[in-house]
Amino acid sequence: MSSRQRPWTIITSILIGLLLAGCASQATPPTDGGHTGVTPKPPGVISTAPAQSTPTPVAIQPATPQPPQDPAAMVQAEFSRLAAGRILYNPPEEMTEGERERVEVRITQNMTASLTEGLKGSGAPRIEQIPVASFMKVRLTSDSFDITPVSSEEQIVAGDTYTQWAWDVVPQRSGTHALILVVTARVKLAGFSDEQRDLDIIERTINVRVNPVYSVQSFISNNRDWLFPTVLVPLIIALGGWVWKNYSKRKNSGSETNNPPQ
């Protein structure tokens, strides 16, 4: 090749190389680092990716208002759920005026345990079944007896053991009189005050024998406001006058004996 043709050959080769490089850059697809950020799919390929759907908003339902609670129905429901239990009581059938007797009551939820051990009262014990709450109140009342409680009126009844109430009872007058035993249960209601209900009212007739000494003492004690000025004072005056009269007679008789007439 002559020296004149060699520069044109080199220039021609450079031009052809540049042309081929430009065509190659146009045919190459953009990668993830390109401006579009989307990888092109080959021709003839159908995409199987699920289409993006807009979520449907869920409506929030308002809370259903609760009907107001009926306190009477709640009380009835609580008392209907009371556990079965037993009660022992031992008021005597006969008492003596002015003499003290012990009356006892025992309540338990245990249907088999013994309730009669260690009783101090002389009356024959009686046992009955009653509903039992956790809080029980027992009262002993009468207008014809002096009643002194020796235990709390309201107590807790729980477990297998019994809860005991006791009173010292003194008849105030002879005759036939009634002792009344009132058994009350108390239940707690959420949001309301506690409710009470009398479960049982036990009335026992007591025959009270006469005590003469106590009757006289009681009469004087109950009537001393008018008895002293109307009876005792005149009696004391009369007795004093009788003593003075007898003393004067004896004194005069002694004087006549010591000084006989001349």
C-alpha positions in Angstrom: 0.0 0.0 0.0 1.3 3.4 -0.9 2.0 6.1 1.7 -0.8 8.2 0.2 -3.6 5.6 0.8 -2.7 4.7 4.5 -4.1 7.8 6.3 -7.5 7.5 4.5 -7.7 3.8 5.5 -7.1 4.7 9.2 -9.7 7.5 9.1 -12.2 5.2 7.4 -11.7 2.5 10.1 -12.3 5.0 12.9 -15.5 6.3 11.4 -16.8 2.7 10.9 -16.0 1.9 14.6 -17.8 5.0 15.9 -20.8 4.2 13.8 -21.0 0.6 15.2 -20.7 1.8 18.8 -23.6 4.3 18.4 -25.8 1.6 17.0 -25.0 -0.8 19.9 -25.8 1.9 22.5 -29.3 2.4 21.0 -30.1 -1.3 21.0 -29.1 -1.9 24.7 -32.2 -1.6 27.1 -31.8 0.5 30.3 -31.1 -1.3 33.6 -32.5 -0.7 37.1 -30.2 2.2 37.5 -31.8 4.0 34.5 -34.1 6.9 34.6 -37.4 4.9 34.2 -36.8 2.4 37.1 -38.8 -0.2 35.2 -37.3 -3.3 33.6 -38.7 -3.8 30.1 -40.4 -7.1 29.4 -39.2 -9.2 26.4 -41.5 -9.1 23.5 -44.4 -11.6 23.5 -44.2 -12.2 27.4 -47.5 -11.5 29.3 -47.1 -10.3 32.9 -48.6 -12.6 35.6 -48.2 -10.2 38.6 -51.5 -9.3 40.3 -52.9 -5.9 39.7 -52.7 -3.4 42.6 -56.2 -2.7 43.9 -57.3 0.2 46.1 -58.5 -1.1 49.6 -62.2 -0.6 50.3 -62.8 1.5 53.5 -64.5 -0.5 56.3 -67.4 1.3 58.1 -67.1 1.3 61.9 -70.4 0.3 63.5 -71.4 2.3 66.6 -71.6 0.3 69.9 -75.1 -1.0 70.7 -76.3 0.8 73.8 -76.9 -1.5 76.7 -80.3 -1.3 78.4 -80.3 0.2 81.9 -79.9 -2.3 84.7 -83.0 -3.0 86.9 -81.9 -3.0 90.5 -84.9 -5.0 91.6 -84.1 -7.8 89.0 -80.5 -7.8 90.1 -81.5 -8.2 93.8 -83.8 -11.0 92.9 -81.1 -12.7 90.9 -78.6 -12.4 93.7 -81.0 -13.9 96.3 -82.0 -16.7 94.0 -78.3 -17.7 93.8 -77.9 -18.0 97.6 -76.4 -21.3 98.8 -78.4 -23.8 100.8 -77.5 -24.0 104.4 -78.8 -24.8 107.9 -79.7 -22.9 111.1 -79.8 -24.1 114.7 -81.6 -22.3 117.5 -82.4 -23.3 121.1 -84.8 -21.1 123.0 -86.2 -23.1 126.0 -89.9 -23.9 126.2 -90.0 -22.9 129.9 -88.2 -20.2 131.9 -88.4 -18.8 135.4 -89.1 -15.1 136.1 -85.9 -13.2 136.7 -83.6 -16.1 135.9 -81.1 -15.8 133.1 -81.0 -18.3 130.2 -78.6 -18.5 127.2 -80.2 -18.6 123.7 -77.9 -19.5 120.8 -78.1 -19.6 117.0 -75.7 -21.3 114.6 -75.7 -20.9 110.8 -73.6 -22.9 108.3 -73.4 -23.7 104.6 -72.1 -27.2 105.5 -75.1 -29.7 105.2 -73.4 -32.5 107.2 -71.3 -31.0 110.0 -72.5 -31.3 113.6 -74.1 -28.1 115.1 -75.0 -29.2 118.6 -71.5 -29.6 120.2 -70.7 -27.2 123.0 -74.1 -25.5 123.4 -74.5 -23.6 126.7 -78.3 -23.0 126.5 -80.7 -25.4 128.3 -83.2 -25.4 125.5 -83.6 -28.3 123.1 -81.8 -27.4 119.8 -83.8 -27.3 116.5 -82.3 -27.4 113.1 -83.9 -26.2 109.8 -82.7 -25.5 106.3 -82.4 -21.9 105.0 -80.6 -20.0 102.2 -77.3 -18.6 103.4 -75.5 -15.5 102.2 -71.9 -14.5 103.0 -73.2 -11.8 105.3 -75.9 -12.8 107.7 -77.6 -10.8 110.5 -79.6 -12.4 113.4 -81.8 -10.5 115.9 -83.7 -11.8 119.0 -86.5 -9.5 120.1 -89.3 -9.4 122.7 -91.1 -6.9 124.9 -91.4 -9.4 127.8 -87.7 -10.3 128.1 -84.5 -8.4 129.0 -82.2 -9.5 126.1 -78.5 -8.8 126.1 -76.5 -9.8 123.0 -73.1 -11.4 123.6 -72.1 -11.5 119.9 -72.1 -9.2 116.9 -75.5 -8.8 115.2 -74.1 -9.1 111.7 -71.4 -11.7 110.9 -69.7 -13.5 107.9 -70.7 -17.1 107.1 -68.1 -18.9 105.1 -66.3 -22.2 104.9 -67.3 -25.5 106.4 -67.6 -24.2 110.0 -70.6 -22.5 111.6 -71.1 -18.9 112.7 -72.7 -18.4 116.1 -74.9 -15.8 117.7 -75.8 -15.8 121.4 -77.9 -13.8 123.9 -78.5 -13.8 127.6 -82.3 -13.7 128.2 -84.1 -12.8 131.4 -87.9 -13.0 131.6 -89.4 -9.8 133.1 -92.8 -11.2 134.1 -94.6 -14.5 134.4 -97.0 -15.9 131.9 -96.9 -17.0 128.3 -94.7 -14.8 126.1 -93.1 -14.9 122.7 -89.4 -14.7 121.6 -88.9 -13.6 118.0 -85.9 -14.6 116.0 -85.3 -12.6 112.8 -82.7 -13.9 110.3 -81.5 -11.5 107.6 -79.2 -12.0 104.5 -77.2 -9.1 102.9 -75.9 -9.2 99.3 -73.6 -6.8 97.5 -74.6 -5.3 94.1 -71.9 -3.8 91.8 -72.7 -0.1 91.4 -75.5 -0.1 93.9 -75.9 -0.1 97.7 -76.1 -3.4 99.6 -79.5 -5.0 99.9 -80.9 -6.9 102.8 -83.8 -9.3 103.0 -85.4 -11.1 106.0 -85.1 -14.8 105.1 -86.9 -16.3 108.2 -88.8 -15.0 111.2 -89.0 -17.7 113.9 -91.4 -17.1 116.8 -91.3 -19.3 119.9 -93.8 -19.2 122.8 -92.1 -19.4 126.2 -94.0 -20.3 129.4 -92.5 -18.2 132.2 -93.0 -19.5 135.8 -93.6 -17.1 138.7 -90.7 -16.2 141.0 -92.2 -14.6 144.2 -88.9 -13.0 145.4 -88.2 -11.5 142.0 -91.8 -10.3 141.7 -91.5 -8.3 145.0 -88.1 -6.9 144.1 -89.3 -6.0 140.6 -92.5 -4.4 142.0 -90.5 -2.2 144.4 -87.9 -1.3 141.8 -90.5 -0.4 139.2 -92.7 1.7 141.5 -90.2 3.3 143.9 -90.9 6.8 142.6 -94.4 6.8 144.1 -94.1 4.0 146.6 -91.6 5.8 148.8 -93.5 9.0 149.5 -97.0 7.4 149.6 -96.3 4.1 151.5 -92.8 3.9 153.0 -92.7 7.4 154.6 -96.0 7.0 156.4 -95.0 3.5 157.4 -91.7 4.7 158.8 -93.5 7.5 160.7 -96.0 5.1 162.2 -93.3 2.6 163.1 -91.3 5.4 164.7 -94.3 6.6 166.7 -95.0 3.0 167.9 -91.4 2.6 169.0 -91.4 6.0 170.9 -94.7 5.1 172.6 -93.4 1.8 173.9 -90.1 3.4 175.0 -92.0 6.1 176.9 -94.2 3.5 178.7 -91.1 1.5 179.7 -89.5 4.7 181.0 -92.5 5.7 183.1 -92.8 2.2 184.5 -89.2 2.2 185.6 -89.6 5.6 187.3 -92.6 4.4 189.3 -90.7 1.2 190.5 -87.7 3.2 191.7 -89.9 5.8 193.5 -92.7 3.9 195.4 -95.5 6.1 196.9 -95.0 7.2 200.6 
